[in-house]
Amino acid sequence: MPLPTMYILQVDFPSSGPFGDSMAAEYRELAESINHEPGMIWKIWTENSEAGEAGGIYLFESEATARKYLAKHTERLQDWGVTDIRGRVFAVNEPLSAINRAPLGRDAN
């Protein structure tokens, strides 16, 4: 029986920082808490200090858990005064992604 489809959540938003090591230090506790989000398999944190953007790429077990987290994260960012938040959910094509060595391990934690 095939595994259920996994979903990528892509989030980005304008950010004036922090970036780099400062970001890692400031958001460590948040990063640790994200590991406990239902259905979350992994997250890659993204940043572009030159463009003034930050965000992340997440892998979730289901579309429902990805969308639920997007709603929660959007609310959190808005509470921090962040606007222009872009969140998109995509189904993962696992056979093609595997050819290109995508880290799709469901036990990647």
KASUL-V841356 format. One record per pair of residues at least 24 apart in sequence whose ideal C-beta (glycine too) atoms are under 10 Angstrom apart, sorted by the first residue. I is the first residue (numbers start at 0). J is the second residue. D is the distance in Angstrom with one decimal. If there is no record, write none. Layout:
# KASUL-V841356
i=I j=J d=D
i=I j=J d=D
This chain:
# KASUL-V841356
i=1 j=93 d=8.8
i=2 j=60 d=9.5
i=2 j=93 d=7.6
i=2 j=103 d=9.6
i=2 j=105 d=7.6
i=3 j=60 d=7.0
i=3 j=61 d=6.5
i=3 j=62 d=9.6
i=3 j=105 d=9.9
i=4 j=60 d=9.3
i=4 j=61 d=7.9
i=4 j=62 d=7.7
i=4 j=90 d=5.2
i=4 j=91 d=6.5
i=4 j=92 d=8.7
i=4 j=93 d=7.6
i=5 j=38 d=9.4
i=5 j=40 d=7.0
i=5 j=58 d=5.9
i=5 j=59 d=6.7
i=5 j=60 d=6.3
i=5 j=61 d=7.8
i=5 j=62 d=9.3
i=5 j=65 d=9.0
i=5 j=89 d=9.9
i=5 j=90 d=7.8
i=5 j=91 d=4.5
i=5 j=92 d=9.9
i=5 j=93 d=7.0
i=5 j=96 d=9.1
i=5 j=101 d=9.8
i=5 j=103 d=6.5
i=5 j=105 d=7.7
i=6 j=38 d=8.7
i=6 j=40 d=9.7
i=6 j=57 d=8.6
i=6 j=58 d=7.5
i=6 j=59 d=4.9
i=6 j=60 d=7.8
i=6 j=61 d=6.4
i=6 j=62 d=4.9
i=6 j=63 d=8.8
i=6 j=64 d=7.8
i=6 j=65 d=4.4
i=6 j=66 d=8.5
i=6 j=88 d=5.6
i=6 j=89 d=6.6
i=6 j=90 d=5.8
i=6 j=91 d=6.4
i=7 j=56 d=6.4
i=7 j=57 d=6.9
i=7 j=58 d=6.1
i=7 j=59 d=7.7
i=7 j=65 d=7.6
i=7 j=87 d=8.4
i=7 j=88 d=7.2
i=7 j=89 d=4.7
i=7 j=90 d=8.0
i=7 j=91 d=5.8
i=7 j=96 d=9.5
i=7 j=101 d=9.6
i=7 j=103 d=10.0
i=8 j=39 d=8.9
i=8 j=42 d=8.8
i=8 j=54 d=9.9
i=8 j=55 d=7.9
i=8 j=56 d=7.4
i=8 j=57 d=4.2
i=8 j=58 d=8.0
i=8 j=59 d=6.0
i=8 j=62 d=9.5
i=8 j=64 d=9.1
i=8 j=65 d=4.4
i=8 j=66 d=8.1
i=8 j=68 d=6.6
i=8 j=69 d=5.7
i=8 j=72 d=8.5
i=8 j=86 d=6.7
i=8 j=87 d=7.4
i=8 j=88 d=5.5
i=8 j=89 d=8.1
i=9 j=45 d=9.0
i=9 j=54 d=7.3
i=9 j=55 d=7.9
i=9 j=56 d=5.6
i=9 j=57 d=7.9
i=9 j=65 d=9.8
i=9 j=69 d=9.6
i=9 j=85 d=7.8
i=9 j=86 d=7.1
i=9 j=87 d=4.8
i=9 j=88 d=7.9
i=9 j=89 d=7.1
i=10 j=42 d=9.6
i=10 j=45 d=8.7
i=10 j=53 d=9.1
i=10 j=54 d=4.6
i=10 j=55 d=5.5
i=10 j=56 d=8.0
i=10 j=57 d=7.5
i=10 j=68 d=9.2
i=10 j=69 d=6.9
i=10 j=72 d=6.4
i=10 j=73 d=8.0
i=10 j=76 d=8.4
i=10 j=84 d=6.9
i=10 j=85 d=6.9
i=10 j=86 d=4.8
i=10 j=87 d=8.0
i=10 j=88 d=9.9
i=11 j=45 d=6.8
i=11 j=46 d=9.7
i=11 j=47 d=8.8
i=11 j=50 d=9.7
i=11 j=52 d=5.6
i=11 j=53 d=7.0
i=11 j=54 d=3.3
i=11 j=55 d=8.0
i=11 j=56 d=9.3
i=11 j=83 d=9.2
i=11 j=84 d=8.0
i=11 j=85 d=5.4
i=11 j=86 d=8.4
i=11 j=87 d=9.2
i=12 j=51 d=9.8
i=12 j=52 d=6.9
i=12 j=53 d=6.5
i=12 j=54 d=6.0
i=12 j=55 d=10.0
i=12 j=72 d=9.8
i=12 j=73 d=9.1
i=12 j=76 d=6.2
i=12 j=77 d=9.9
i=12 j=79 d=9.9
i=12 j=81 d=5.2
i=12 j=82 d=7.7
i=12 j=83 d=6.0
i=12 j=84 d=4.5
i=12 j=85 d=6.7
i=12 j=86 d=8.9
i=13 j=50 d=8.8
i=13 j=51 d=5.7
i=13 j=52 d=6.2
i=13 j=53 d=8.2
i=13 j=54 d=9.9
i=13 j=81 d=7.2
i=13 j=82 d=7.3
i=13 j=83 d=5.5
i=13 j=84 d=8.8
i=13 j=85 d=9.8
i=14 j=46 d=7.4
i=14 j=47 d=8.7
i=14 j=48 d=8.6
i=14 j=50 d=9.3
i=14 j=51 d=6.1
i=14 j=52 d=5.9
i=14 j=53 d=3.8
i=14 j=54 d=8.1
i=14 j=76 d=9.6
i=14 j=81 d=7.4
i=15 j=48 d=9.1
i=15 j=51 d=6.1
i=15 j=53 d=9.3
i=16 j=46 d=8.4
i=16 j=48 d=6.7
i=16 j=51 d=8.3
i=16 j=53 d=8.1
i=17 j=46 d=9.0
i=17 j=48 d=9.2
i=17 j=53 d=9.1
i=18 j=46 d=5.0
i=18 j=47 d=8.4
i=18 j=48 d=4.3
i=18 j=49 d=9.6
i=18 j=51 d=9.5
i=18 j=52 d=9.9
i=18 j=53 d=7.4
i=19 j=46 d=7.5
i=19 j=48 d=7.4
i=22 j=46 d=6.3
i=22 j=48 d=9.3
i=22 j=53 d=7.5
i=26 j=53 d=9.6
i=29 j=75 d=8.8
i=30 j=55 d=9.7
i=33 j=57 d=8.2
i=33 j=68 d=8.4
i=33 j=72 d=8.8
i=34 j=108 d=6.4
i=36 j=64 d=7.6
i=36 j=65 d=9.9
i=36 j=67 d=8.6
i=36 j=68 d=5.4
i=36 j=71 d=7.9
i=36 j=72 d=9.1
i=37 j=61 d=9.3
i=37 j=63 d=9.3
i=37 j=64 d=5.4
i=37 j=67 d=7.3
i=37 j=68 d=7.9
i=38 j=62 d=9.5
i=38 j=63 d=7.6
i=38 j=64 d=2.7
i=38 j=65 d=7.2
i=38 j=67 d=7.8
i=38 j=68 d=7.5
i=39 j=64 d=7.1
i=39 j=65 d=8.5
i=39 j=68 d=6.6
i=39 j=108 d=8.9
i=40 j=64 d=9.6
i=40 j=102 d=9.1
i=40 j=103 d=8.1
i=40 j=104 d=7.8
i=40 j=105 d=5.9
i=40 j=106 d=8.4
i=40 j=107 d=5.7
i=40 j=108 d=7.4
i=41 j=102 d=6.9
i=41 j=103 d=9.3
i=41 j=104 d=8.4
i=41 j=105 d=9.6
i=41 j=107 d=4.8
i=41 j=108 d=7.1
i=42 j=68 d=9.7
i=43 j=102 d=9.0
i=52 j=83 d=9.8
i=52 j=85 d=9.6
i=53 j=81 d=9.2
i=54 j=84 d=8.7
i=54 j=85 d=7.9
i=54 j=86 d=8.8
i=57 j=86 d=9.9
i=57 j=88 d=9.5
i=58 j=91 d=7.4
i=58 j=101 d=8.9
i=58 j=102 d=7.9
i=58 j=103 d=7.0
i=58 j=104 d=9.3
i=58 j=105 d=8.8
i=58 j=107 d=7.7
i=59 j=88 d=8.2
i=59 j=91 d=9.4
i=60 j=105 d=7.2
i=62 j=88 d=6.1
i=62 j=89 d=9.4
i=62 j=90 d=7.2
i=63 j=88 d=9.9
i=65 j=89 d=8.9
i=65 j=90 d=9.8
